[in-house]
Amino acid sequence: MDDLKLLIREQLSALSFDRYLICCSGGPDSVLLLHLIAAVSDAPHHVVYFNHQLRSEEVHKEIELVESLSKMYGYTCHIELLTAQKKTQANYRELRIERAKFICKTCHLSVVMTGHHLNDDIETLWMQFYRGATTNFRGIPTQMVSDNIAFCHPLLRIPKQDILSCLLDNNWSYCLDSSNDTFQYTRNKLRKALSDLDAVFSHNPKQLSQTMTFLKNNESNLIQRASAIQMTKILGGHWLDKSHLNAELDPLMLIKVLLEHRFNQYVNSNDGLKLQRGLDQQDLVLIPLQTVYVVMDYKWVVVLNHPLSEIALGSFNFVTNTYFKTQVGTTIVTEWGTSLPSNRFRYCLNKDDLVTLKFNSIAKCPFPSKKKLYRSHGISPIEQYIYPVFFNEDGIVWIPNVFNQASNGTTIITFSNLFNFETLSKK
């Protein structure tokens, strides 16, 4: 008991908050967690019981126990009724997470405690193994943060047998969930198989604790490396210099971690193959994932919330002695006293020809692409979706800092970029 209290005290001391929402089902794991937290903390915690409406004969006893424990320790008790259209473990898990976050926000809490233990951790690792996990092959994360709410699992280093022994030694009551004895769920089938495997090797789950710790530390290191990657936000997208990513020993692994932990985007094996192809190729590659789009070319990796084709600078009426702002820069139209020739930094024309002028991105321009010209000036395929071009019915007349048709006039057009790709690529 003293060892368990010391373990819990060490983990709680690492948190900057002193009040928690303790998830308690009335089962042995969460009941022990509640008792241990009460033994090392005097704070007025909250307790939540989730009623899945699946075991009517058992639910009453569980609620009665959870309410009794909450009252004994002076904790606020929440009984949450969950209704799922599809009665799957995954759906109920999502419902529990959302309701827990709602309670935390309502009661000004920031930490949720659950009773997952070492055996749960090992079972989860096996399930991840058979599902082809890579970046998240580490069992149950020590801590998961969602909407600024931390979900913590302080019992992960404690095997189930130690939990039961501690409850017995202290004469602490708990309830048993009959659904754990059925083979309706994959996890229950796996639990039975692992039990048989334990008998073959005659070992205690504690022997695997070192392996689980190593896997979690390895993932933590990957997350830290991915978090250190600099991305620049342009037009709602997050831009990453591809050369910086390719300089890493494992760019695919890092971009997967980046997507999973910064953009909350799960990356499966098929997505991984697409990302690797994008890393290997020089041309533009668009990779639609579940909620975001990843676009790559020889220069950039960009994460967007919309398809790349949706980016357009729009159409404007050109009027002398005025200006208009776009998403990527400002166009200024002025009338000069004398006629000037056009160059890469300005376009000059007669006032009467101004009405024929149009403006958009290179990718949205109706005239044939000047690929060699763009490449020679370092404008990558992705950049062409936001790089400006001026044209009329006869063709492209001006690409700022890149190209201009021979022209003269007293009407002068200049363009001021809001960004500089060369500067971005050096960050």
N, C-alpha and C positions, 0 to 999 in steps of 0.2 A: 504493500500500500504506500509506504513512504517513497519508494522508487517511482511509483506512478505519479504521486503528487509532485515530486521534484521535476519529473519530465514535463508535466502540465505547466508547472510554475515557470520553467525555462521558456516554454513556447509562448506563454501568455505575456511574459516580460518583453518579448520582442515586438509586441503590438503596441501601437501608440494610443489605443483606445481601451477604456476600462469597463465598458458595458457591452454585452454581446447578446445576440439572438441565438439561443441554443435550440437546435432542432432535436426534439425528443419524441420517438415513436412509442415509447414504453418498452421497447426491446432492451436486451442486456447492454448493448454497445452504447446507445445514447443515454440510458439510465446511469451507467457508470460515468460517462462524460459529465453529466449534470452534477453528480455527487462530487467528482474530482474538482470541477470548477468551483463549486461551493466551498470545498475544503481549502482552496488557496486564494479565493477572492471574496471580498465583502461587498462588492458592487451590486446594485439592484438590477440584475440581468432580466432578460425576457426569455420566455420559453414558447415554442410553437409546436403544436401537434397538427399534422396534416391528415385529414380524414378522406381517404380515397373512395369511400363508399363501396368497398369490395367485400368486407368481412363483417357483416352486421353483428354477428354474435360475439366477436372479439373486440370490436371498436369501443364499445361501452366500457369495458374493463381497462382498456388502454388509456382512454380519456380520463377515467377516474384516477388512475395512477399518476398520470402526468399532472393533473390539476392538484393532486395531493402533494406531490413533490414540490411543485411551484409554490404552493401555499406554505409548506414547511420552511422553505428558504426565503420567502418573501419576494418571489419573482412574479412578474406580470405574465399571465398565461394567455396565449392566443390559440383558439381552436379554429382551424381553417378547413372549410369544406371544398374539396376539389372535384370538378366535373370535367371529364375528358370525353371528347367525341370518339376517339380511338383509345381503348384501354390498353395501352402499351407502356412498358417501363420507361421508354424514352419520353413519351408524352407527359407522363406523370412527373418525371424528373424536371422537365421544362416548366411545368406548372408550379412545382415546389420552389424552383429558383425564382420565378417571377413573383410569387406570393411572398417569399422571404424578402426580396428586394423592396416590395411595396411596404411591408411592415417596418423594415429598417428606415425607409425614407419618412414614413409617417411618425415613427417614434424616435427619429434622430439617432439611429444606430448605424455603424459602419462595418461591423464584423458579424458574420454568421458562423456558428460552430456546428459541425456534424460529427457523428460517431463512427465514421469509417475507420477500420482498423487494418492491421497488417495483412490478414487473410483477404480482405476486400481488395487491398492494394495488389496482391499477387494475382487474384482472379482477374482484375481489370487489365493487368499486364498481359495475361494470356489472351484475353479478348482482343486487345490491341494487336497482339502478334498475329492472330488469325485474320484480322481485318487489314493486314498489310501496313500497319502504322510505321512511320519513320521518325518525323520530328517530334511526335507526341508518344513515342514508345518509352513510357516511364511510369506506368501505373497511374495512380491518382495523384494529381499535382498537390504539393504541400499546401499551396494557396492558389485560389483562382479569383481574379478580380473582374467583376461585371458591373458596369454603371457605378463605379467607385465604391462598390460593396465587396468586401473581401470574404470569400468562403474558405474557411480554414478547417483542417482535419488533424487535430492534435493527437489522435490515437493511432496514427499510421504505423508507428513503430511497435505497437503492442499486439501480440497475437490473440486470437479469439479465446484460447484456453486460459490465458492470463486474466482476461476480462471476466470470464465465468468464475475463475478461482477467487478473484477479488470480491465479486458480488457475494459468493458463498461465505467467504471469511467474515464479511461485514453484515451478513444476514439482510442484504438489500433485495427487495422484491423486484421482479420484472415480469414482462409478458412475453409470450412466444407467438410469433406470426406463423400461422399454419400454411400460408402460401409459400414459405421457404421450403416446405417438405414436398411440394409438387414439382413435376418436371415440365410444367407448362412454359417456364421461362428458361432461356439459354443459360443465364448465369447459374441457375440451380443445377442444371445438367453439368456445367463445368465444375461447380463446387464438389459434386459427387465424384467426378473424374479425378480432380486434384486430391481429394481425400484418399482415393485408391492409390494414387501415385505417391503420396506421402508414406503410405504403408509399405510400398515397394522399397523406397529409399530410407525408411526409418529415420526421418529427420524432423526437426522442429522448424516451423516457419521462420523463427528468428535467424536461422542460417541464411535465409534469403534477404534479410534486412540490409546487409552490406551491399548486395547487388542493386536493390531498389534505391538505396541512397545514392549509389554511383550514377544510376540512370537519371535520377532527378537532378543531381548536380550537373551532369552533362547537358541536360536540357536547359537548366538555368544559365549555363555558360553560353549556349547558343542564343538564348533570348537576350542576354546582355550584349553580345556581339551584334545581333540584329538591331537592337535598340540604338546602338551607337552609329548606325548607318544614317548619313545625312540625306534628307530628301527636301526638295524645294517645292512649295505649292504654287502652281500656275494654273489659272483658269479652272479651279476646282480639282485639278489633278495633282498627284504627288510625283515629282520627277526625281529620278536617281541616275547619276552618271554611271553608265554600264561598265566603264573601265574600272571604276572603284569596286564594283561587285565582282568582276572577273579577276581582280587582283587577289581575291580571297581564295583559300585552298578549296573551299566547298561552296561555291556561289549558289548552286541549286538549293542546298540545305538552308542557307541563310535567307534566300528569298522566300522559301516556304515558311520559315519561322516568322519572317517579317509580315507576311500576309496573314498568318494565323494569329499573331499576337498584337499587331498594330492595326490590322483591318478586320479582325474577327472573321477571317475567311478560311474555312477548312479547305485543305488541299489534298485531294485523293491521288491515287497512283496515276490515273489518266491525266489529271491536271499537271502532275509532276513531269510527265513525258512532254507535254506541250510547253511547259516552262523551260525544260532543257533544250528543246528545239529552238525556242526563242533566244536562249543564251548563245546557241551555236551559230545561228544565222545572222546575216548582215542586213537582209531586207526587212521590211515591216512585217511584224507578226502580231496578230490580234488574238488574245486568249480570253474568251468569256468564261468567268467563273460563276459561282452561285449568285453573288451580290455585287461583285466588282469586275472590271475589265482590266487586264494587264496588256499593255502594248509595248513592244520592243522593236528596236532597230539596231544599227551598228553603234549607236551613240547613247541611247536612252532606254531606261525601263520606267514606264509611267503607269501608275495605278489610278483608274478613273471610276466614277460612279455611273458613267454613261458610255455608250459606244463612241469611238473616236470620230466617226463621221458626223456626229451632232455638233462638233465644234465648228463654228462659222463666225466671221466677223461682221456680217450683215451688209446692207446696202445703204448708201447715203447720197443726198443731193449736194453737189459741190456748188458752193457760193463763194464769191470773192470776199476777202477781208473777214473771214470767219474761221472757225475750227470745229472739229468734232472728235470726241473721244470714243475709243473702242476698248475692247477687253485687253488689247495688247499694246496700245499706243495712241498718240494724238496726232491727227492730221491737221495741218495749218495751211490755209489758202490765203495768199496775199496778192495785192496788185502792186507791181513795181514800176518805177518811173521810166526805166529803159528795158529793152528786150535782153534776156539772158539765155545762154545755152543750157540745156539739160545736162546733168551728170548723175553719178550714182547717189549723190546725197540730196538732189532736188530734181523736180520735174517741172519744166517750163513749157507753157503753151499759150495760145491765144484765148482770150476770154470767151469767144464764141464757141470754142471747142470744149469748154468746161462741162457743158451739159451732157456730152457724150461719154464722160469718164465714169468708170465704175471701180469698185474697191471690194476685195474679199481676200480670203486666204489662198495660198498657192493651190491647195488641194481642191478648193471650190471654184477655181478659175476654169472657164469653159475651153480655154486654149491648151494645146499640147504642152506637156511638161518639158522643161529644159533640165533634164536630169543631170547632165554633165556639169552644167552651170551651177546648179544647186550644190552638187557634191563638191565642186571646186571651191565653193565659198563656205563649206561646212554646214550646209542646211540639210539636216537629216530628214528621212521620210516622215518621222513624227512631227518634226518642227514645221514641215510644210503645211500641216493642218492649222497652224496659227501664225505662220509668217505671212505678212501682207503683200499683196500684189495689186497694181493699178493697171487697168486695161480699158479698151474701147472696142467697138465692133470689128476693128481691124486686127486686134491682137494685144499682147502685153506691151505696155509702153514704159512701165517703171516698176522695178523691184528695189526698194530702198537698200542702199549700200551694196547692191549686187549687180543691177543691170538697168540700162535706160536706152530707149530709142533716141535717135538724133532728133532734136526738137528745139525750137526757140519760142520765146514769148514773154509778155510782161506779167502773165499770171504765174505765180511761183507756188509750188506745192512742196512742203517738207513734212517729214514724218519723224516723230520722236518715240523710240521704243520705250516701253515700260520695263523691259527686261533685257538682259544681255546673255545669250547662251554661252558665249566663251567664258564669261565670268562665272557662270553657274558651274560649268564643267571643271573649273579649277578649284572649287570648294572641297 
